[in-house]
Amino acid sequence: MIEILCNDRLGKKVRIKCDPNDTVGDLKKMIAAQTGTAWQKIELKKWYTVFKDHITLADYEIHDGANLELYYK
């Protein structure tokens, strides 16, 4: 299990516990469950890299304690 911190820069921070083999789409669904936002409207970024839904967190080398930027489409 790893813990990821997602910050939307508007005052909302979400901590998510997930597995490194989960996809980014799975992570978005877990974030949506905590924030009440539709998971299709969530976009995760790190600097200028936009994470795609079908790729796993391990493939993006997202580890325990990672900080991701949370945007709404």
PDB file of N, CA, C, O and CB in Angstrom:
ATOM      1  N   MET A   1       0.835  -1.186   0.000  1.00  0.00           N
ATOM      2  CA  MET A   1       0.000   0.000   0.000  1.00  0.00           C
ATOM      3  C   MET A   1       0.881   1.250   0.000  1.00  0.00           C
ATOM      4  O   MET A   1       1.886   1.333   0.706  1.00  0.00           O
ATOM      5  CB  MET A   1      -0.951  -0.002   1.217  1.00  0.00           C
ATOM      6  N   ILE A   2       0.471   2.199  -0.804  1.00  0.00           N
ATOM      7  CA  ILE A   2       1.151   3.485  -0.831  1.00  0.00           C
ATOM      8  C   ILE A   2       0.128   4.576  -0.552  1.00  0.00           C
ATOM      9  O   ILE A   2      -1.070   4.386  -0.761  1.00  0.00           O
ATOM     10  CB  ILE A   2       1.866   3.720  -2.196  1.00  0.00           C
ATOM     11  N   GLU A   3       0.607   5.713  -0.083  1.00  0.00           N
ATOM     12  CA  GLU A   3      -0.280   6.844   0.186  1.00  0.00           C
ATOM     13  C   GLU A   3       0.124   8.005  -0.713  1.00  0.00           C
ATOM     14  O   GLU A   3       1.296   8.378  -0.769  1.00  0.00           O
ATOM     15  CB  GLU A   3      -0.227   7.260   1.691  1.00  0.00           C
ATOM     16  N   ILE A   4      -0.849   8.571  -1.413  1.00  0.00           N
ATOM     17  CA  ILE A   4      -0.619   9.656  -2.351  1.00  0.00           C
ATOM     18  C   ILE A   4      -1.406  10.870  -1.881  1.00  0.00           C
ATOM     19  O   ILE A   4      -2.555  10.747  -1.457  1.00  0.00           O
ATOM     20  CB  ILE A   4      -1.024   9.249  -3.799  1.00  0.00           C
ATOM     21  N   LEU A   5      -0.789  12.032  -1.957  1.00  0.00           N
ATOM     22  CA  LEU A   5      -1.440  13.277  -1.587  1.00  0.00           C
ATOM     23  C   LEU A   5      -1.781  14.045  -2.853  1.00  0.00           C
ATOM     24  O   LEU A   5      -0.899  14.325  -3.666  1.00  0.00           O
ATOM     25  CB  LEU A   5      -0.542  14.121  -0.648  1.00  0.00           C
ATOM     26  N   CYS A   6      -3.045  14.387  -3.027  1.00  0.00           N
ATOM     27  CA  CYS A   6      -3.504  15.152  -4.190  1.00  0.00           C
ATOM     28  C   CYS A   6      -3.973  16.515  -3.709  1.00  0.00           C
ATOM     29  O   CYS A   6      -4.781  16.613  -2.785  1.00  0.00           O
ATOM     30  CB  CYS A   6      -4.650  14.402  -4.956  1.00  0.00           C
ATOM     31  N   ASN A   7      -3.457  17.570  -4.344  1.00  0.00           N
ATOM     32  CA  ASN A   7      -3.751  18.944  -3.940  1.00  0.00           C
ATOM     33  C   ASN A   7      -4.328  19.680  -5.139  1.00  0.00           C
ATOM     34  O   ASN A   7      -3.739  19.661  -6.220  1.00  0.00           O
ATOM     35  CB  ASN A   7      -2.473  19.668  -3.399  1.00  0.00           C
ATOM     36  N   ASP A   8      -5.484  20.334  -4.959  1.00  0.00           N
ATOM     37  CA  ASP A   8      -6.092  21.062  -6.077  1.00  0.00           C
ATOM     38  C   ASP A   8      -5.755  22.547  -6.058  1.00  0.00           C
ATOM     39  O   ASP A   8      -6.266  23.301  -6.887  1.00  0.00           O
ATOM     40  CB  ASP A   8      -7.595  20.886  -6.052  1.00  0.00           C
ATOM     41  N   ARG A   9      -4.905  22.983  -5.129  1.00  0.00           N
ATOM     42  CA  ARG A   9      -4.447  24.367  -5.014  1.00  0.00           C
ATOM     43  C   ARG A   9      -5.569  25.343  -4.676  1.00  0.00           C
ATOM     44  O   ARG A   9      -5.374  26.557  -4.744  1.00  0.00           O
ATOM     45  CB  ARG A   9      -3.787  24.791  -6.296  1.00  0.00           C
ATOM     46  N   LEU A  10      -6.734  24.828  -4.316  1.00  0.00           N
ATOM     47  CA  LEU A  10      -7.860  25.676  -3.922  1.00  0.00           C
ATOM     48  C   LEU A  10      -8.249  25.402  -2.467  1.00  0.00           C
ATOM     49  O   LEU A  10      -9.323  25.800  -2.017  1.00  0.00           O
ATOM     50  CB  LEU A  10      -9.071  25.440  -4.856  1.00  0.00           C
ATOM     51  N   GLY A  11      -7.372  24.726  -1.748  1.00  0.00           N
ATOM     52  CA  GLY A  11      -7.639  24.436  -0.351  1.00  0.00           C
ATOM     53  C   GLY A  11      -8.065  23.025  -0.068  1.00  0.00           C
ATOM     54  O   GLY A  11      -8.274  22.680   1.095  1.00  0.00           O
ATOM     55  N   LYS A  12      -8.203  22.194  -1.071  1.00  0.00           N
ATOM     56  CA  LYS A  12      -8.633  20.820  -0.874  1.00  0.00           C
ATOM     57  C   LYS A  12      -7.451  19.881  -1.087  1.00  0.00           C
ATOM     58  O   LYS A  12      -6.859  19.842  -2.165  1.00  0.00           O
ATOM     59  CB  LYS A  12      -9.795  20.464  -1.828  1.00  0.00           C
ATOM     60  N   LYS A  13      -7.117  19.128  -0.043  1.00  0.00           N
ATOM     61  CA  LYS A  13      -6.069  18.115  -0.128  1.00  0.00           C
ATOM     62  C   LYS A  13      -6.696  16.772   0.193  1.00  0.00           C
ATOM     63  O   LYS A  13      -7.477  16.652   1.137  1.00  0.00           O
ATOM     64  CB  LYS A  13      -4.880  18.430   0.839  1.00  0.00           C
ATOM     65  N   VAL A  14      -6.357  15.774  -0.587  1.00  0.00           N
ATOM     66  CA  VAL A  14      -6.931  14.443  -0.417  1.00  0.00           C
ATOM     67  C   VAL A  14      -5.797  13.441  -0.285  1.00  0.00           C
ATOM     68  O   VAL A  14      -4.879  13.421  -1.105  1.00  0.00           O
ATOM     69  CB  VAL A  14      -7.866  14.073  -1.607  1.00  0.00           C
ATOM     70  N   ARG A  15      -5.860  12.611   0.748  1.00  0.00           N
ATOM     71  CA  ARG A  15      -4.898  11.513   0.912  1.00  0.00           C
ATOM     72  C   ARG A  15      -5.568  10.221   0.491  1.00  0.00           C
ATOM     73  O   ARG A  15      -6.656   9.886   0.960  1.00  0.00           O
ATOM     74  CB  ARG A  15      -4.381  11.416   2.387  1.00  0.00           C
ATOM     75  N   ILE A  16      -4.907   9.503  -0.398  1.00  0.00           N
ATOM     76  CA  ILE A  16      -5.475   8.266  -0.943  1.00  0.00           C
ATOM     77  C   ILE A  16      -4.511   7.123  -0.678  1.00  0.00           C
ATOM     78  O   ILE A  16      -3.317   7.237  -0.956  1.00  0.00           O
ATOM     79  CB  ILE A  16      -5.765   8.400  -2.469  1.00  0.00           C
ATOM     80  N   LYS A  17      -5.019   6.028  -0.145  1.00  0.00           N
ATOM     81  CA  LYS A  17      -4.228   4.808  -0.002  1.00  0.00           C
ATOM     82  C   LYS A  17      -4.614   3.877  -1.142  1.00  0.00           C
ATOM     83  O   LYS A  17      -5.790   3.573  -1.343  1.00  0.00           O
ATOM     84  CB  LYS A  17      -4.457   4.125   1.399  1.00  0.00           C
ATOM     85  N   CYS A  18      -3.599   3.426  -1.889  1.00  0.00           N
ATOM     86  CA  CYS A  18      -3.867   2.561  -3.029  1.00  0.00           C
ATOM     87  C   CYS A  18      -2.687   1.626  -3.247  1.00  0.00           C
ATOM     88  O   CYS A  18      -1.703   1.669  -2.508  1.00  0.00           O
ATOM     89  CB  CYS A  18      -4.146   3.394  -4.301  1.00  0.00           C
ATOM     90  N   ASP A  19      -2.791   0.799  -4.243  1.00  0.00           N
ATOM     91  CA  ASP A  19      -1.774  -0.187  -4.584  1.00  0.00           C
ATOM     92  C   ASP A  19      -0.970   0.334  -5.778  1.00  0.00           C
ATOM     93  O   ASP A  19      -1.549   0.982  -6.650  1.00  0.00           O
ATOM     94  CB  ASP A  19      -2.420  -1.576  -4.903  1.00  0.00           C
ATOM     95  N   PRO A  20       0.329   0.079  -5.852  1.00  0.00           N
ATOM     96  CA  PRO A  20       1.106   0.548  -7.008  1.00  0.00           C
ATOM     97  C   PRO A  20       0.637  -0.034  -8.337  1.00  0.00           C
ATOM     98  O   PRO A  20       0.916   0.536  -9.392  1.00  0.00           O
ATOM     99  CB  PRO A  20       2.556   0.211  -6.811  1.00  0.00           C
ATOM    100  N   ASN A  21      -0.071  -1.160  -8.299  1.00  0.00           N
ATOM    101  CA  ASN A  21      -0.563  -1.777  -9.533  1.00  0.00           C
ATOM    102  C   ASN A  21      -1.913  -1.232  -9.969  1.00  0.00           C
ATOM    103  O   ASN A  21      -2.441  -1.663 -10.994  1.00  0.00           O
ATOM    104  CB  ASN A  21      -0.663  -3.268  -9.357  1.00  0.00           C
ATOM    105  N   ASP A  22      -2.486  -0.292  -9.219  1.00  0.00           N
ATOM    106  CA  ASP A  22      -3.733   0.359  -9.626  1.00  0.00           C
ATOM    107  C   ASP A  22      -3.459   1.297 -10.793  1.00  0.00           C
ATOM    108  O   ASP A  22      -2.366   1.850 -10.916  1.00  0.00           O
ATOM    109  CB  ASP A  22      -4.370   1.134  -8.441  1.00  0.00           C
ATOM    110  N   THR A  23      -4.448   1.468 -11.637  1.00  0.00           N
ATOM    111  CA  THR A  23      -4.301   2.397 -12.747  1.00  0.00           C
ATOM    112  C   THR A  23      -4.629   3.812 -12.278  1.00  0.00           C
ATOM    113  O   THR A  23      -5.182   4.004 -11.195  1.00  0.00           O
ATOM    114  CB  THR A  23      -5.209   1.989 -13.931  1.00  0.00           C
ATOM    115  N   VAL A  24      -4.287   4.785 -13.091  1.00  0.00           N
ATOM    116  CA  VAL A  24      -4.601   6.175 -12.775  1.00  0.00           C
ATOM    117  C   VAL A  24      -6.116   6.359 -12.749  1.00  0.00           C
ATOM    118  O   VAL A  24      -6.627   7.147 -11.953  1.00  0.00           O
ATOM    119  CB  VAL A  24      -3.947   7.140 -13.805  1.00  0.00           C
ATOM    120  N   GLY A  25      -6.836   5.646 -13.601  1.00  0.00           N
ATOM    121  CA  GLY A  25      -8.299   5.699 -13.592  1.00  0.00           C
ATOM    122  C   GLY A  25      -8.876   5.213 -12.274  1.00  0.00           C
ATOM    123  O   GLY A  25      -9.844   5.787 -11.774  1.00  0.00           O
ATOM    124  N   ASP A  26      -8.288   4.151 -11.699  1.00  0.00           N
ATOM    125  CA  ASP A  26      -8.723   3.666 -10.390  1.00  0.00           C
ATOM    126  C   ASP A  26      -8.474   4.713  -9.315  1.00  0.00           C
ATOM    127  O   ASP A  26      -9.308   4.921  -8.433  1.00  0.00           O
ATOM    128  CB  ASP A  26      -8.002   2.362 -10.032  1.00  0.00           C
ATOM    129  N   LEU A  27      -7.320   5.371  -9.394  1.00  0.00           N
ATOM    130  CA  LEU A  27      -6.987   6.425  -8.434  1.00  0.00           C
ATOM    131  C   LEU A  27      -7.978   7.573  -8.530  1.00  0.00           C
ATOM    132  O   LEU A  27      -8.393   8.124  -7.510  1.00  0.00           O
ATOM    133  CB  LEU A  27      -5.560   6.938  -8.669  1.00  0.00           C
ATOM    134  N   LYS A  28      -8.363   7.940  -9.758  1.00  0.00           N
ATOM    135  CA  LYS A  28      -9.346   9.006  -9.950  1.00  0.00           C
ATOM    136  C   LYS A  28     -10.687   8.641  -9.324  1.00  0.00           C
ATOM    137  O   LYS A  28     -11.363   9.497  -8.754  1.00  0.00           O
ATOM    138  CB  LYS A  28      -9.527   9.301 -11.440  1.00  0.00           C
ATOM    139  N   LYS A  29     -11.070   7.377  -9.430  1.00  0.00           N
ATOM    140  CA  LYS A  29     -12.336   6.935  -8.844  1.00  0.00           C
ATOM    141  C   LYS A  29     -12.294   7.001  -7.325  1.00  0.00           C
ATOM    142  O   LYS A  29     -13.300   7.324  -6.693  1.00  0.00           O
ATOM    143  CB  LYS A  29     -12.663   5.513  -9.293  1.00  0.00           C
ATOM    144  N   MET A  30     -11.131   6.698  -6.725  1.00  0.00           N
ATOM    145  CA  MET A  30     -10.995   6.799  -5.270  1.00  0.00           C
ATOM    146  C   MET A  30     -11.036   8.260  -4.824  1.00  0.00           C
ATOM    147  O   MET A  30     -11.611   8.580  -3.783  1.00  0.00           O
ATOM    148  CB  MET A  30      -9.684   6.138  -4.803  1.00  0.00           C
ATOM    149  N   ILE A  31     -10.427   9.140  -5.612  1.00  0.00           N
ATOM    150  CA  ILE A  31     -10.471  10.573  -5.300  1.00  0.00           C
ATOM    151  C   ILE A  31     -11.905  11.090  -5.415  1.00  0.00           C
ATOM    152  O   ILE A  31     -12.357  11.875  -4.582  1.00  0.00           O
ATOM    153  CB  ILE A  31      -9.529  11.371  -6.244  1.00  0.00           C
ATOM    154  N   ALA A  32     -12.613  10.648  -6.451  1.00  0.00           N
ATOM    155  CA  ALA A  32     -13.989  11.073  -6.665  1.00  0.00           C
ATOM    156  C   ALA A  32     -14.890  10.638  -5.512  1.00  0.00           C
ATOM    157  O   ALA A  32     -15.812  11.361  -5.134  1.00  0.00           O
ATOM    158  CB  ALA A  32     -14.516  10.512  -7.982  1.00  0.00           C
ATOM    159  N   ALA A  33     -14.622   9.458  -4.955  1.00  0.00           N
ATOM    160  CA  ALA A  33     -15.425   8.977  -3.833  1.00  0.00           C
ATOM    161  C   ALA A  33     -15.241   9.865  -2.603  1.00  0.00           C
ATOM    162  O   ALA A  33     -16.180  10.042  -1.827  1.00  0.00           O
ATOM    163  CB  ALA A  33     -15.054   7.527  -3.496  1.00  0.00           C
ATOM    164  N   GLN A  34     -14.050  10.424  -2.416  1.00  0.00           N
ATOM    165  CA  GLN A  34     -13.802  11.277  -1.251  1.00  0.00           C
ATOM    166  C   GLN A  34     -14.232  12.728  -1.473  1.00  0.00           C
ATOM    167  O   GLN A  34     -14.657  13.399  -0.533  1.00  0.00           O
ATOM    168  CB  GLN A  34     -12.333  11.237  -0.891  1.00  0.00           C
ATOM    169  N   THR A  35     -14.122  13.213  -2.711  1.00  0.00           N
ATOM    170  CA  THR A  35     -14.420  14.623  -2.957  1.00  0.00           C
ATOM    171  C   THR A  35     -15.847  14.869  -3.423  1.00  0.00           C
ATOM    172  O   THR A  35     -16.352  15.983  -3.283  1.00  0.00           O
ATOM    173  CB  THR A  35     -13.470  15.168  -3.975  1.00  0.00           C
ATOM    174  N   GLY A  36     -16.506  13.859  -3.971  1.00  0.00           N
ATOM    175  CA  GLY A  36     -17.859  14.041  -4.478  1.00  0.00           C
ATOM    176  C   GLY A  36     -17.896  14.568  -5.907  1.00  0.00           C
ATOM    177  O   GLY A  36     -18.956  14.966  -6.390  1.00  0.00           O
ATOM    178  N   THR A  37     -16.765  14.577  -6.583  1.00  0.00           N
ATOM    179  CA  THR A  37     -16.673  15.036  -7.970  1.00  0.00           C
ATOM    180  C   THR A  37     -16.730  13.827  -8.894  1.00  0.00           C
ATOM    181  O   THR A  37     -16.268  12.747  -8.526  1.00  0.00           O
ATOM    182  CB  THR A  37     -15.367  15.855  -8.209  1.00  0.00           C
ATOM    183  N   ALA A  38     -17.279  13.992 -10.064  1.00  0.00           N
ATOM    184  CA  ALA A  38     -17.299  12.902 -11.044  1.00  0.00           C
ATOM    185  C   ALA A  38     -15.868  12.582 -11.466  1.00  0.00           C
ATOM    186  O   ALA A  38     -15.084  13.492 -11.736  1.00  0.00           O
ATOM    187  CB  ALA A  38     -18.169  13.278 -12.285  1.00  0.00           C
ATOM    188  N   TRP A  39     -15.523  11.303 -11.524  1.00  0.00           N
ATOM    189  CA  TRP A  39     -14.137  10.924 -11.803  1.00  0.00           C
ATOM    190  C   TRP A  39     -13.709  11.290 -13.224  1.00  0.00           C
ATOM    191  O   TRP A  39     -12.518  11.441 -13.493  1.00  0.00           O
ATOM    192  CB  TRP A  39     -13.953   9.433 -11.582  1.00  0.00           C
ATOM    193  N   GLN A  40     -14.680  11.433 -14.138  1.00  0.00           N
ATOM    194  CA  GLN A  40     -14.342  11.805 -15.513  1.00  0.00           C
ATOM    195  C   GLN A  40     -13.858  13.260 -15.597  1.00  0.00           C
ATOM    196  O   GLN A  40     -13.167  13.629 -16.547  1.00  0.00           O
ATOM    197  CB  GLN A  40     -15.560  11.601 -16.430  1.00  0.00           C
ATOM    198  N   LYS A  41     -14.218  14.079 -14.610  1.00  0.00           N
ATOM    199  CA  LYS A  41     -13.837  15.494 -14.620  1.00  0.00           C
ATOM    200  C   LYS A  41     -12.509  15.753 -13.919  1.00  0.00           C
ATOM    201  O   LYS A  41     -12.032  16.887 -13.903  1.00  0.00           O
ATOM    202  CB  LYS A  41     -14.918  16.322 -13.969  1.00  0.00           C
ATOM    203  N   ILE A  42     -11.910  14.721 -13.341  1.00  0.00           N
ATOM    204  CA  ILE A  42     -10.651  14.879 -12.614  1.00  0.00           C
ATOM    205  C   ILE A  42      -9.484  14.651 -13.571  1.00  0.00           C
ATOM    206  O   ILE A  42      -9.502  13.732 -14.389  1.00  0.00           O
ATOM    207  CB  ILE A  42     -10.574  13.896 -11.409  1.00  0.00           C
ATOM    208  N   GLU A  43      -8.476  15.505 -13.450  1.00  0.00           N
ATOM    209  CA  GLU A  43      -7.248  15.360 -14.236  1.00  0.00           C
ATOM    210  C   GLU A  43      -6.076  15.439 -13.266  1.00  0.00           C
ATOM    211  O   GLU A  43      -5.990  16.374 -12.471  1.00  0.00           O
ATOM    212  CB  GLU A  43      -7.137  16.466 -15.363  1.00  0.00           C
ATOM    213  N   LEU A  44      -5.173  14.462 -13.327  1.00  0.00           N
ATOM    214  CA  LEU A  44      -4.018  14.435 -12.449  1.00  0.00           C
ATOM    215  C   LEU A  44      -2.775  14.811 -13.239  1.00  0.00           C
ATOM    216  O   LEU A  44      -2.564  14.324 -14.349  1.00  0.00           O
ATOM    217  CB  LEU A  44      -3.853  13.049 -11.795  1.00  0.00           C
ATOM    218  N   LYS A  45      -1.954  15.682 -12.658  1.00  0.00           N
ATOM    219  CA  LYS A  45      -0.735  16.145 -13.316  1.00  0.00           C
ATOM    220  C   LYS A  45       0.412  16.167 -12.327  1.00  0.00           C
ATOM    221  O   LYS A  45       0.215  16.231 -11.113  1.00  0.00           O
ATOM    222  CB  LYS A  45      -0.939  17.538 -13.931  1.00  0.00           C
ATOM    223  N   LYS A  46       1.602  16.114 -12.869  1.00  0.00           N
ATOM    224  CA  LYS A  46       2.826  16.372 -12.116  1.00  0.00           C
ATOM    225  C   LYS A  46       3.688  17.216 -13.035  1.00  0.00           C
ATOM    226  O   LYS A  46       4.178  16.725 -14.052  1.00  0.00           O
ATOM    227  CB  LYS A  46       3.564  15.028 -11.664  1.00  0.00           C
ATOM    228  N   TRP A  47       3.879  18.495 -12.683  1.00  0.00           N
ATOM    229  CA  TRP A  47       4.506  19.482 -13.548  1.00  0.00           C
ATOM    230  C   TRP A  47       3.697  19.571 -14.830  1.00  0.00           C
ATOM    231  O   TRP A  47       2.544  20.000 -14.783  1.00  0.00           O
ATOM    232  CB  TRP A  47       5.992  19.117 -13.845  1.00  0.00           C
ATOM    233  N   TYR A  48       4.246  19.188 -15.961  1.00  0.00           N
ATOM    234  CA  TYR A  48       3.494  19.279 -17.219  1.00  0.00           C
ATOM    235  C   TYR A  48       3.061  17.910 -17.734  1.00  0.00           C
ATOM    236  O   TYR A  48       2.528  17.809 -18.838  1.00  0.00           O
ATOM    237  CB  TYR A  48       4.333  19.979 -18.278  1.00  0.00           C
ATOM    238  N   THR A  49       3.278  16.878 -16.965  1.00  0.00           N
ATOM    239  CA  THR A  49       2.891  15.534 -17.365  1.00  0.00           C
ATOM    240  C   THR A  49       1.450  15.273 -16.956  1.00  0.00           C
ATOM    241  O   THR A  49       1.121  15.330 -15.772  1.00  0.00           O
ATOM    242  CB  THR A  49       3.830  14.484 -16.743  1.00  0.00           C
ATOM    243  N   VAL A  50       0.593  14.987 -17.922  1.00  0.00           N
ATOM    244  CA  VAL A  50      -0.797  14.627 -17.649  1.00  0.00           C
ATOM    245  C   VAL A  50      -0.874  13.111 -17.631  1.00  0.00           C
ATOM    246  O   VAL A  50      -0.512  12.459 -18.611  1.00  0.00           O
ATOM    247  CB  VAL A  50      -1.782  15.240 -18.714  1.00  0.00           C
ATOM    248  N   PHE A  51      -1.344  12.540 -16.520  1.00  0.00           N
ATOM    249  CA  PHE A  51      -1.396  11.093 -16.370  1.00  0.00           C
ATOM    250  C   PHE A  51      -2.610  10.525 -17.095  1.00  0.00           C
ATOM    251  O   PHE A  51      -3.719  11.044 -16.968  1.00  0.00           O
ATOM    252  CB  PHE A  51      -1.429  10.705 -14.886  1.00  0.00           C
ATOM    253  N   LYS A  52      -2.389   9.449 -17.859  1.00  0.00           N
ATOM    254  CA  LYS A  52      -3.455   8.801 -18.622  1.00  0.00           C
ATOM    255  C   LYS A  52      -4.087   7.686 -17.791  1.00  0.00           C
ATOM    256  O   LYS A  52      -3.423   7.046 -16.976  1.00  0.00           O
ATOM    257  CB  LYS A  52      -2.908   8.239 -19.958  1.00  0.00           C
ATOM    258  N   ASP A  53      -5.382   7.467 -18.015  1.00  0.00           N
ATOM    259  CA  ASP A  53      -6.178   6.583 -17.161  1.00  0.00           C
ATOM    260  C   ASP A  53      -5.758   5.114 -17.191  1.00  0.00           C
ATOM    261  O   ASP A  53      -5.896   4.432 -16.176  1.00  0.00           O
ATOM    262  CB  ASP A  53      -7.604   6.680 -17.557  1.00  0.00           C
ATOM    263  N   HIS A  54      -5.261   4.611 -18.291  1.00  0.00           N
ATOM    264  CA  HIS A  54      -5.036   3.173 -18.431  1.00  0.00           C
ATOM    265  C   HIS A  54      -3.641   2.721 -17.984  1.00  0.00           C
ATOM    266  O   HIS A  54      -3.346   1.527 -18.042  1.00  0.00           O
ATOM    267  CB  HIS A  54      -5.252   2.773 -19.862  1.00  0.00           C
ATOM    268  N   ILE A  55      -2.787   3.627 -17.547  1.00  0.00           N
ATOM    269  CA  ILE A  55      -1.420   3.290 -17.154  1.00  0.00           C
ATOM    270  C   ILE A  55      -1.343   3.185 -15.633  1.00  0.00           C
ATOM    271  O   ILE A  55      -1.972   3.969 -14.922  1.00  0.00           O
ATOM    272  CB  ILE A  55      -0.409   4.349 -17.686  1.00  0.00           C
ATOM    273  N   THR A  56      -0.571   2.214 -15.133  1.00  0.00           N
ATOM    274  CA  THR A  56      -0.497   1.986 -13.689  1.00  0.00           C
ATOM    275  C   THR A  56       0.386   3.030 -13.012  1.00  0.00           C
ATOM    276  O   THR A  56       1.191   3.702 -13.657  1.00  0.00           O
ATOM    277  CB  THR A  56       0.037   0.579 -13.397  1.00  0.00           C
ATOM    278  N   LEU A  57       0.218   3.148 -11.714  1.00  0.00           N
ATOM    279  CA  LEU A  57       1.014   4.089 -10.936  1.00  0.00           C
ATOM    280  C   LEU A  57       2.483   3.680 -10.920  1.00  0.00           C
ATOM    281  O   LEU A  57       3.367   4.537 -10.927  1.00  0.00           O
ATOM    282  CB  LEU A  57       0.477   4.186  -9.508  1.00  0.00           C
ATOM    283  N   ALA A  58       2.749   2.373 -10.898  1.00  0.00           N
ATOM    284  CA  ALA A  58       4.130   1.891 -10.907  1.00  0.00           C
ATOM    285  C   ALA A  58       4.820   2.244 -12.224  1.00  0.00           C
ATOM    286  O   ALA A  58       6.018   2.528 -12.232  1.00  0.00           O
ATOM    287  CB  ALA A  58       4.170   0.371 -10.679  1.00  0.00           C
ATOM    288  N   ASP A  59       4.091   2.231 -13.324  1.00  0.00           N
ATOM    289  CA  ASP A  59       4.678   2.600 -14.610  1.00  0.00           C
ATOM    290  C   ASP A  59       5.058   4.078 -14.650  1.00  0.00           C
ATOM    291  O   ASP A  59       6.036   4.447 -15.301  1.00  0.00           O
ATOM    292  CB  ASP A  59       3.707   2.282 -15.742  1.00  0.00           C
ATOM    293  N   TYR A  60       4.301   4.922 -13.965  1.00  0.00           N
ATOM    294  CA  TYR A  60       4.626   6.338 -13.878  1.00  0.00           C
ATOM    295  C   TYR A  60       5.632   6.625 -12.755  1.00  0.00           C
ATOM    296  O   TYR A  60       6.025   7.773 -12.546  1.00  0.00           O
ATOM    297  CB  TYR A  60       3.353   7.148 -13.659  1.00  0.00           C
ATOM    298  N   GLU A  61       6.043   5.577 -12.037  1.00  0.00           N
ATOM    299  CA  GLU A  61       6.977   5.683 -10.920  1.00  0.00           C
ATOM    300  C   GLU A  61       6.443   6.598  -9.816  1.00  0.00           C
ATOM    301  O   GLU A  61       7.174   7.409  -9.249  1.00  0.00           O
ATOM    302  CB  GLU A  61       8.325   6.196 -11.412  1.00  0.00           C
ATOM    303  N   ILE A  62       5.155   6.445  -9.531  1.00  0.00           N
ATOM    304  CA  ILE A  62       4.523   7.168  -8.422  1.00  0.00           C
ATOM    305  C   ILE A  62       4.661   6.279  -7.188  1.00  0.00           C
ATOM    306  O   ILE A  62       4.133   5.168  -7.148  1.00  0.00           O
ATOM    307  CB  ILE A  62       2.995   7.515  -8.728  1.00  0.00           C
ATOM    308  N   HIS A  63       5.376   6.781  -6.186  1.00  0.00           N
ATOM    309  CA  HIS A  63       5.692   5.999  -5.001  1.00  0.00           C
ATOM    310  C   HIS A  63       4.968   6.549  -3.779  1.00  0.00           C
ATOM    311  O   HIS A  63       4.192   7.501  -3.869  1.00  0.00           O
ATOM    312  CB  HIS A  63       7.200   5.983  -4.760  1.00  0.00           C
ATOM    313  N   ASP A  64       5.239   5.930  -2.643  1.00  0.00           N
ATOM    314  CA  ASP A  64       4.629   6.339  -1.384  1.00  0.00           C
ATOM    315  C   ASP A  64       5.030   7.773  -1.052  1.00  0.00           C
ATOM    316  O   ASP A  64       6.206   8.130  -1.122  1.00  0.00           O
ATOM    317  CB  ASP A  64       5.038   5.383  -0.243  1.00  0.00           C
ATOM    318  N   GLY A  65       4.050   8.584  -0.694  1.00  0.00           N
ATOM    319  CA  GLY A  65       4.304   9.967  -0.327  1.00  0.00           C
ATOM    320  C   GLY A  65       4.347  10.936  -1.498  1.00  0.00           C
ATOM    321  O   GLY A  65       4.730  12.092  -1.320  1.00  0.00           O
ATOM    322  N   ALA A  66       3.966  10.495  -2.686  1.00  0.00           N
ATOM    323  CA  ALA A  66       4.006  11.361  -3.867  1.00  0.00           C
ATOM    324  C   ALA A  66       2.930  12.442  -3.771  1.00  0.00           C
ATOM    325  O   ALA A  66       1.852  12.220  -3.220  1.00  0.00           O
ATOM    326  CB  ALA A  66       3.819  10.531  -5.158  1.00  0.00           C
ATOM    327  N   ASN A  67       3.245  13.605  -4.314  1.00  0.00           N
ATOM    328  CA  ASN A  67       2.296  14.715  -4.380  1.00  0.00           C
ATOM    329  C   ASN A  67       1.885  14.920  -5.827  1.00  0.00           C
ATOM    330  O   ASN A  67       2.735  15.120  -6.695  1.00  0.00           O
ATOM    331  CB  ASN A  67       2.907  16.020  -3.786  1.00  0.00           C
ATOM    332  N   LEU A  68       0.587  14.870  -6.090  1.00  0.00           N
ATOM    333  CA  LEU A  68       0.073  15.084  -7.436  1.00  0.00           C
ATOM    334  C   LEU A  68      -0.810  16.320  -7.445  1.00  0.00           C
ATOM    335  O   LEU A  68      -1.420  16.674  -6.436  1.00  0.00           O
ATOM    336  CB  LEU A  68      -0.710  13.847  -7.934  1.00  0.00           C
ATOM    337  N   GLU A  69      -0.869  16.967  -8.590  1.00  0.00           N
ATOM    338  CA  GLU A  69      -1.717  18.147  -8.761  1.00  0.00           C
ATOM    339  C   GLU A  69      -3.072  17.687  -9.292  1.00  0.00           C
ATOM    340  O   GLU A  69      -3.149  16.916 -10.248  1.00  0.00           O
ATOM    341  CB  GLU A  69      -1.055  19.193  -9.729  1.00  0.00           C
ATOM    342  N   LEU A  70      -4.127  18.169  -8.665  1.00  0.00           N
ATOM    343  CA  LEU A  70      -5.487  17.771  -8.992  1.00  0.00           C
ATOM    344  C   LEU A  70      -6.183  18.921  -9.685  1.00  0.00           C
ATOM    345  O   LEU A  70      -6.306  20.011  -9.128  1.00  0.00           O
ATOM    346  CB  LEU A  70      -6.263  17.341  -7.730  1.00  0.00           C
ATOM    347  N   TYR A  71      -6.638  18.675 -10.906  1.00  0.00           N
ATOM    348  CA  TYR A  71      -7.336  19.689 -11.701  1.00  0.00           C
ATOM    349  C   TYR A  71      -8.710  19.161 -12.079  1.00  0.00           C
ATOM    350  O   TYR A  71      -8.941  17.953 -12.112  1.00  0.00           O
ATOM    351  CB  TYR A  71      -6.521  20.068 -12.975  1.00  0.00           C
ATOM    352  N   TYR A  72      -9.621  20.090 -12.365  1.00  0.00           N
ATOM    353  CA  TYR A  72     -10.975  19.742 -12.798  1.00  0.00           C
ATOM    354  C   TYR A  72     -11.161  20.220 -14.222  1.00  0.00           C
ATOM    355  O   TYR A  72     -10.866  21.373 -14.535  1.00  0.00           O
ATOM    356  CB  TYR A  72     -12.053  20.362 -11.860  1.00  0.00           C
ATOM    357  N   LYS A  73     -11.649  19.341 -15.091  1.00  0.00           N
ATOM    358  CA  LYS A  73     -11.878  19.701 -16.503  1.00  0.00           C
ATOM    359  C   LYS A  73     -13.157  20.498 -16.651  1.00  0.00           C
ATOM    360  O   LYS A  73     -13.515  20.889 -17.762  1.00  0.00           O
ATOM    361  CB  LYS A  73     -11.941  18.443 -17.387  1.00  0.00           C
TER     362      LYS A  73
END
